Amino acid sequence: MAWVVAINTFREAVRDRVLYNLIFFALLMMAAAVFVGQISVGIERIVIVNLGLSAISLFGLVMAVFIGVGLVYKEMDKRTLYSLLSKPIRRSEFLLGKFAGLLLTLAVNTALMTLGLAAALFYVSRAFARADFSILVAVYFILLELALVTALALLFSCFSTPLLSIAFTLSLCVAGVLAPDIRSLGPITGSRPIEAVTTLLYYALPNFSNFNFIAAAAHGRSIPLSLIFENSAYAAGYVAVILLVAAATFSNRNLK
């Protein structure tokens, strides 16, 4: 039954005009990247890839947060959740379907934006190079990051309002980006308790800096295969833990 929920979630998200607006603005930013690249002699590729991947990441984040926080709340607000749960479907399957549906939506939109970036890059360089493969890896890392954000948004939507869920999700995103800096603060203070706390926070927070390879892709640097497997395993494990917590929270919630 989870796949049925996933397909319905995908269809609902696709019908939402917000998605098309976000894709339009992302493609517009890539068009701006072409313009900027043309006046940046010698660094056209770097500028286009940097702005293009940044647009994919930014608009993907907006989609994941603002749609993800309403996945459960919207169903409760429309009173459709109760009819769904009256059927032979578990609450955990419902959540898994919602997560998979939004992740599929993000993957499709990311693919469309990547095609836009490829078109902009081809327009400037008139050819693709072997180094451009690193762009696809960077896009894959962005998708892994979006999967984490989607899971977090879904978790908060299980027990909070959309506004608070947005605040919680964005706060964790910012903290996750700053995770390495948080860890480095511990030794600077010279306090062992503070160092222990900062180390604990470093490992507990989703380390989004692991997935930021936009600069490396822009400069055509190769990304080790081992790092791709490590990031994939990290994202899969973290998402699994978040979804388990979300399922436990949602299962114990009184929906009356």
N, C-alpha and C positions, 0 to 999 in steps of 0.2 A: 504493500500500500504506500510505502514511502515514495516510490517512483511516481505514483499518481499525483501526490502532493507536489512533488518536484516539478512535474510538467505543468500543473496548474499555476504554480508560483512563477514559472518562467513565462507562461502566457500572460499572466497579469502584469508582470514587470515589463514585458515587451509592449503591451498596450499603453503603458504609462508614458505620457508625452515628455516627462522629465528626462527620460533616457535619451530620446532623440535630440533634445536640446543640449544635453551634455555631450553627446557625440558630435553635434554640430560645432560647439565651441571648441572641442578638442581638435577637430579637423581644421577649424579656423586658426587655432594656435599653430598648427603644423604649417599652414599656409604662410603665417607670419614668420615661421622659422625659415622658410624658403627665401622670403624677402630679406630677412636679416642676414641669411647665409650669403646672399648675392652681394651684399655690401661689406661682407667680412672676407676679404681676399685671403685665400690660403687656408682658412679654417671653416669653410662652408659645411663640410661633413660634421665636424665637431659641434657646431652651433645647431644644425638641424637635428642631429641625434639627441643632443642634450635637451632641447626644447620639446622635441617630440615625445621622448620617453618620460619627461617630467609631466607633460600633459596627460599621457596615458595613466601615470601613477596618481596624479592629482584628481582627475575626473573619476577614475576607478575608485579612489578612496571616498569621494563624495557619494557615489552610487552605493557602495558597500555600507556606509554609515547611515545615510538618510533613508535608504530602503530597508536595510537590515533591522533597524530599531522598530520598524512598524510591522515586521513579519507576524509576530504573535499578537501585538496590541490591536492591529487592524482587524484581525479575525475575531477578537473578543468584542471589539467595538461594534462590528457589524452583526454580531451574534451568530456568525457562521461556524465558529469554533465548536459550539455545543452540538450542532448537527453532525459535524465531522467526527467528533469523539464518540458520538452515539453509535457509530459504525465500528466494525471490527478493526480498529486501528489503535495502536498504542500511542501514548503521548510522545514517547521517544522516537517513534517512526514519523510522527507528524513533524517534530523538530528536524529530524534528519532530512525529510523531504523538503522542508522550507530552506534549509541550508544548501542542499544540492541544487534546488531551483534557482536560488539567487546566484550561487557560484557559476552555474551554467550561463545565466544572464551576463554576468561579469566577463566570463570567458568569451562569449560571442561578441560583446561590445569591445573588449580588448583586442580581439582579432580584427574587427573592423577598423579600429584606430591604428593598429599595426600596419594594416594595408595602406592606410592614409600616409603613415610615416614612410613606408616603402616607396610609395608613389612620389612623395616629396624628395626623397633621397635619390631616386632614379632620375627625377627631373633635373637635378643639379649635376649629378655625376655621370649620367647617361649609361651607367653600368653598375653591377653589384660586384663587390670584392669578397674574398674569402673571410676577411676580417668582419664583414657585416653579420656573420653568424653569431657573433657575440651580442648583437642587438636582440636576436631571438632569445638568447639565454637571459638577457636582462629583462625582457618582457615576461619570460617564464617566472623569474624571481618576483616580478611585480604581482603576478597572479598568486604566487604563494603568500605574499604579503596581504593581498586582498582576501585570501581564504582565512587568514588569521583575524583580520578586521571583521569579516562577516560573522565568524564564530563568536567574537566578542560582542558584536552588536546583537546577535541572536540571544546570547546569554542574558544581557541586560534587559532585553525586551520581554524576558520571561517573568520579571518581577517588578518592572519599573515603567514609568510613563515614557513616551518617545523623547520628550525634552531632556529628562534626566538621563535617559539611555544614551543620547547624543553626547551629553557632557561627560559621562563615564567613559564612553568609547574613545572619544577624542583625547581625553586626559591620559588614558592608557596608551594611546598611539604616540602621544608626545613623550611620555615616560619611556616607552619602548625605543624610540629614536635616540633618547638621551641615556639609555642604559649603560653604554660604556663609560660615559662621563660620570654617571652616578657611582659606578664602581671605583673610578679613579679618585673620587673625593675621599674615600675611606683612609688610604695611606697618608693623604695630605694632612688630615686632622691629627694624626698621631694617636688616636684613640682606638683601642682594640674593639670595644663594643660598637662604635660607629662603623668601623671597618667591617665588622661581622654583619651589621645591618645592611650596609651598601652592597656587600657581596651577595647576601641573600636576595636583595632586591634585583640585582643583576641577573641572577639565575631564575627568579620568579617571573620577572617581566618578559613580555614577548620582545625579543631582541630584533627590532626591525632593521637595525643597521646591517645585519647579516645579508639582507636582500637588496641593499643599495649598490648596484653596479652600473649605474647610469654613466658615470664618468669613465669607467673602464671600457664600456661599450662605445662611448663617443670617441675614445682614442684608439679603438680597434684592438684592445688588449684581449688576449685569449683567457678564458675562464676555465680553470682545471675541472676535469670531469668529477674528481673526488668531491669538489666543493658543491657541485650540482646535487650529488647524492646526499651530502651532509645537510644541505639546506632543505632538500625534499623530505628527508627523514625528520628533521627538526620541526618543519611546518606540520607534517602529518601527525607527529606525536603531540604537539601543542594543541592542534585543532581537536584531536581525539579527546584530550583531557578536558578542554573547554566544553565540548559537546556532552561529555559525560556529566560534568557539573550542571550544565544547562538542563539535561534530561532529568537529573535528580531534583533540581529546583522546581522544574515545571511539573513533575509527577507529584510532588508534595504540596503543590499550590491548590488552594480551595477556589474553584472556579464558580462557585454559586454566587 
